[in-house]
C-alpha cells in the first residue's frame, strides 16, 4: 500500500518544481490543474490540485491499495467499525477509474482507501 497526500496548491507549475526537487522525482501524471507523483521511497502518492481559492491546503488523505483484496479488507474493516461514509465503484476521478471507500475523521478531514483499476487520460469527473 502507498499513503496518499492530496494538496490544494495556488500555482501548479511552482508546486511541481518544488516537489520534483524535494523528492527527486518527476510527476507521474500531469493534466490541466492536476498532477500526481508516484514516489517509491517513501511510499507516497502526492496529488496536487491547482485551487488558489481553497481555504485548506490539505484536500484529502488516502491509502492506495495495490490489490482488490487489500481494498476489500479496508472496506470490511471500515464498515464493521461504523466509519465507512460511502462506497464508490468504477468512478472516474483524477484521470483514472477507481474503486474506493471514504471516511471522515471527527474534525471533517476526508480519507479515501482506493484502488486504480484503469487509466482515464481524458476524463476527470468527480474529482475531490
NUKOLGU-183590 format. One record per residue (C-alpha): x, y, z. Coordinates in Angstrom, 1 decimal. Layout:
N
<rec><c1>X</c1><c2>Y</c2><c3>Z</c3></rec>
...
***
This chain:
128
<rec><c1>0.0</c1><c2>0.0</c2><c3>0.0</c3></rec>
<rec><c1>1.0</c1><c2>3.6</c2><c3>-0.5</c3></rec>
<rec><c1>0.0</c1><c2>6.6</c2><c3>1.5</c3></rec>
<rec><c1>-1.7</c1><c2>9.4</c2><c3>-0.4</c3></rec>
<rec><c1>-1.4</c1><c2>13.1</c2><c3>0.3</c3></rec>
<rec><c1>-3.7</c1><c2>15.4</c2><c3>-1.8</c3></rec>
<rec><c1>-2.9</c1><c2>19.1</c2><c3>-1.6</c3></rec>
<rec><c1>-4.5</c1><c2>22.2</c2><c3>-2.9</c3></rec>
<rec><c1>-1.9</c1><c2>24.4</c2><c3>-4.4</c3></rec>
<rec><c1>-2.0</c1><c2>28.0</c2><c3>-5.7</c3></rec>
<rec><c1>0.3</c1><c2>27.6</c2><c3>-8.7</c3></rec>
<rec><c1>0.7</c1><c2>24.1</c2><c3>-10.2</c3></rec>
<rec><c1>3.9</c1><c2>24.8</c2><c3>-12.0</c3></rec>
<rec><c1>5.6</c1><c2>26.3</c2><c3>-8.9</c3></rec>
<rec><c1>4.4</c1><c2>23.3</c2><c3>-6.8</c3></rec>
<rec><c1>5.6</c1><c2>20.8</c2><c3>-9.4</c3></rec>
<rec><c1>9.0</c1><c2>22.4</c2><c3>-9.5</c3></rec>
<rec><c1>9.3</c1><c2>22.3</c2><c3>-5.6</c3></rec>
<rec><c1>8.1</c1><c2>18.7</c2><c3>-5.2</c3></rec>
<rec><c1>10.2</c1><c2>17.5</c2><c3>-8.1</c3></rec>
<rec><c1>13.3</c1><c2>18.9</c2><c3>-6.2</c3></rec>
<rec><c1>12.1</c1><c2>17.8</c2><c3>-2.8</c3></rec>
<rec><c1>11.5</c1><c2>14.1</c2><c3>-3.7</c3></rec>
<rec><c1>13.9</c1><c2>13.8</c2><c3>-6.7</c3></rec>
<rec><c1>11.0</c1><c2>12.6</c2><c3>-8.9</c3></rec>
<rec><c1>9.1</c1><c2>13.9</c2><c3>-11.9</c3></rec>
<rec><c1>5.3</c1><c2>13.9</c2><c3>-12.0</c3></rec>
<rec><c1>3.8</c1><c2>10.5</c2><c3>-12.9</c3></rec>
<rec><c1>0.7</c1><c2>12.2</c2><c3>-14.5</c3></rec>
<rec><c1>0.0</c1><c2>15.8</c2><c3>-15.3</c3></rec>
<rec><c1>-3.2</c1><c2>17.3</c2><c3>-16.7</c3></rec>
<rec><c1>-4.6</c1><c2>20.9</c2><c3>-16.6</c3></rec>
<rec><c1>-4.9</c1><c2>21.9</c2><c3>-12.9</c3></rec>
<rec><c1>-3.7</c1><c2>18.4</c2><c3>-11.7</c3></rec>
<rec><c1>-0.5</c1><c2>16.5</c2><c3>-11.2</c3></rec>
<rec><c1>0.5</c1><c2>13.4</c2><c3>-9.3</c3></rec>
<rec><c1>3.8</c1><c2>11.9</c2><c3>-8.2</c3></rec>
<rec><c1>4.3</c1><c2>8.2</c2><c3>-7.5</c3></rec>
<rec><c1>7.2</c1><c2>8.1</c2><c3>-5.1</c3></rec>
<rec><c1>8.8</c1><c2>4.8</c2><c3>-4.0</c3></rec>
<rec><c1>10.9</c1><c2>6.0</c2><c3>-1.1</c3></rec>
<rec><c1>9.0</c1><c2>7.0</c2><c3>1.0</c3></rec>
<rec><c1>6.0</c1><c2>5.1</c2><c3>-0.5</c3></rec>
<rec><c1>3.8</c1><c2>8.1</c2><c3>-1.3</c3></rec>
<rec><c1>1.3</c1><c2>9.2</c2><c3>-3.9</c3></rec>
<rec><c1>1.4</c1><c2>13.0</c2><c3>-3.9</c3></rec>
<rec><c1>-1.5</c1><c2>14.6</c2><c3>-5.6</c3></rec>
<rec><c1>-1.7</c1><c2>18.3</c2><c3>-6.5</c3></rec>
<rec><c1>-4.9</c1><c2>20.2</c2><c3>-7.3</c3></rec>
<rec><c1>-4.5</c1><c2>23.7</c2><c3>-8.5</c3></rec>
<rec><c1>-7.0</c1><c2>25.7</c2><c3>-6.5</c3></rec>
<rec><c1>-5.8</c1><c2>29.1</c2><c3>-5.5</c3></rec>
<rec><c1>-9.0</c1><c2>29.9</c2><c3>-3.6</c3></rec>
<rec><c1>-9.0</c1><c2>26.8</c2><c3>-1.4</c3></rec>
<rec><c1>-9.4</c1><c2>27.6</c2><c3>2.3</c3></rec>
<rec><c1>-7.5</c1><c2>24.5</c2><c3>3.3</c3></rec>
<rec><c1>-4.1</c1><c2>23.2</c2><c3>2.0</c3></rec>
<rec><c1>-5.0</c1><c2>19.6</c2><c3>2.5</c3></rec>
<rec><c1>-7.6</c1><c2>18.4</c2><c3>0.0</c3></rec>
<rec><c1>-7.8</c1><c2>14.9</c2><c3>1.5</c3></rec>
<rec><c1>-5.7</c1><c2>11.9</c2><c3>2.6</c3></rec>
<rec><c1>-5.7</c1><c2>8.4</c2><c3>1.3</c3></rec>
<rec><c1>-4.3</c1><c2>5.0</c2><c3>1.1</c3></rec>
<rec><c1>-3.8</c1><c2>3.4</c2><c3>-2.3</c3></rec>
<rec><c1>-4.4</c1><c2>-0.3</c2><c3>-2.3</c3></rec>
<rec><c1>-2.4</c1><c2>-2.4</c2><c3>-4.8</c3></rec>
<rec><c1>-4.9</c1><c2>-5.2</c2><c3>-5.0</c3></rec>
<rec><c1>-8.7</c1><c2>-5.8</c2><c3>-4.8</c3></rec>
<rec><c1>-8.1</c1><c2>-7.9</c2><c3>-1.7</c3></rec>
<rec><c1>-6.4</c1><c2>-5.0</c2><c3>0.1</c3></rec>
<rec><c1>-9.3</c1><c2>-2.7</c2><c3>-0.8</c3></rec>
<rec><c1>-11.9</c1><c2>-5.3</c2><c3>0.2</c3></rec>
<rec><c1>-10.2</c1><c2>-5.7</c2><c3>3.6</c3></rec>
<rec><c1>-10.3</c1><c2>-1.9</c2><c3>4.2</c3></rec>
<rec><c1>-14.0</c1><c2>-1.7</c2><c3>3.2</c3></rec>
<rec><c1>-14.8</c1><c2>-4.6</c2><c3>5.6</c3></rec>
<rec><c1>-12.8</c1><c2>-3.0</c2><c3>8.4</c3></rec>
<rec><c1>-14.2</c1><c2>0.5</c2><c3>8.0</c3></rec>
<rec><c1>-17.8</c1><c2>-0.8</c2><c3>7.6</c3></rec>
<rec><c1>-17.5</c1><c2>-3.0</c2><c3>10.7</c3></rec>
<rec><c1>-16.1</c1><c2>-0.1</c2><c3>12.6</c3></rec>
<rec><c1>-19.1</c1><c2>2.1</c2><c3>11.5</c3></rec>
<rec><c1>-16.9</c1><c2>4.7</c2><c3>9.8</c3></rec>
<rec><c1>-17.4</c1><c2>3.9</c2><c3>6.1</c3></rec>
<rec><c1>-19.2</c1><c2>7.0</c2><c3>4.8</c3></rec>
<rec><c1>-19.7</c1><c2>6.0</c2><c3>1.2</c3></rec>
<rec><c1>-18.5</c1><c2>3.4</c2><c3>-1.4</c3></rec>
<rec><c1>-17.7</c1><c2>4.3</c2><c3>-5.0</c3></rec>
<rec><c1>-17.2</c1><c2>1.7</c2><c3>-7.7</c3></rec>
<rec><c1>-15.9</c1><c2>2.3</c2><c3>-11.2</c3></rec>
<rec><c1>-15.7</c1><c2>6.1</c2><c3>-10.6</c3></rec>
<rec><c1>-13.6</c1><c2>8.3</c2><c3>-12.9</c3></rec>
<rec><c1>-11.6</c1><c2>10.6</c2><c3>-10.7</c3></rec>
<rec><c1>-8.1</c1><c2>12.2</c2><c3>-11.0</c3></rec>
<rec><c1>-7.8</c1><c2>10.9</c2><c3>-14.6</c3></rec>
<rec><c1>-8.2</c1><c2>7.3</c2><c3>-13.6</c3></rec>
<rec><c1>-11.0</c1><c2>4.7</c2><c3>-13.0</c3></rec>
<rec><c1>-11.2</c1><c2>3.8</c2><c3>-9.3</c3></rec>
<rec><c1>-13.0</c1><c2>1.8</c2><c3>-6.7</c3></rec>
<rec><c1>-12.9</c1><c2>3.4</c2><c3>-3.2</c3></rec>
<rec><c1>-14.4</c1><c2>3.8</c2><c3>0.3</c3></rec>
<rec><c1>-14.5</c1><c2>7.2</c2><c3>2.0</c3></rec>
<rec><c1>-14.4</c1><c2>8.0</c2><c3>5.7</c3></rec>
<rec><c1>-14.3</c1><c2>11.4</c2><c3>7.5</c3></rec>
<rec><c1>-12.4</c1><c2>11.8</c2><c3>10.8</c3></rec>
<rec><c1>-14.1</c1><c2>13.7</c2><c3>13.7</c3></rec>
<rec><c1>-12.9</c1><c2>17.1</c2><c3>12.6</c3></rec>
<rec><c1>-14.0</c1><c2>16.5</c2><c3>9.0</c3></rec>
<rec><c1>-10.8</c1><c2>15.6</c2><c3>7.2</c3></rec>
<rec><c1>-11.6</c1><c2>13.1</c2><c3>4.4</c3></rec>
<rec><c1>-9.8</c1><c2>9.8</c2><c3>4.0</c3></rec>
<rec><c1>-10.1</c1><c2>7.5</c2><c3>1.0</c3></rec>
<rec><c1>-9.0</c1><c2>4.0</c2><c3>0.6</c3></rec>
<rec><c1>-8.8</c1><c2>3.3</c2><c3>-3.2</c3></rec>
<rec><c1>-7.6</c1><c2>1.1</c2><c3>-6.0</c3></rec>
<rec><c1>-6.9</c1><c2>2.4</c2><c3>-9.5</c3></rec>
<rec><c1>-8.5</c1><c2>0.0</c2><c3>-12.0</c3></rec>
<rec><c1>-7.7</c1><c2>1.8</c2><c3>-15.3</c3></rec>
<rec><c1>-6.3</c1><c2>5.0</c2><c3>-16.7</c3></rec>
<rec><c1>-8.7</c1><c2>7.6</c2><c3>-18.0</c3></rec>
<rec><c1>-6.4</c1><c2>10.1</c2><c3>-19.7</c3></rec>
<rec><c1>-9.1</c1><c2>12.5</c2><c3>-21.0</c3></rec>
<rec><c1>-11.6</c1><c2>12.3</c2><c3>-18.2</c3></rec>
<rec><c1>-11.6</c1><c2>13.9</c2><c3>-14.7</c3></rec>
<rec><c1>-15.2</c1><c2>13.8</c2><c3>-13.4</c3></rec>
<rec><c1>-16.0</c1><c2>13.6</c2><c3>-9.7</c3></rec>
<rec><c1>-12.5</c1><c2>14.7</c2><c3>-8.5</c3></rec>
<rec><c1>-12.0</c1><c2>15.6</c2><c3>-5.0</c3></rec>
***
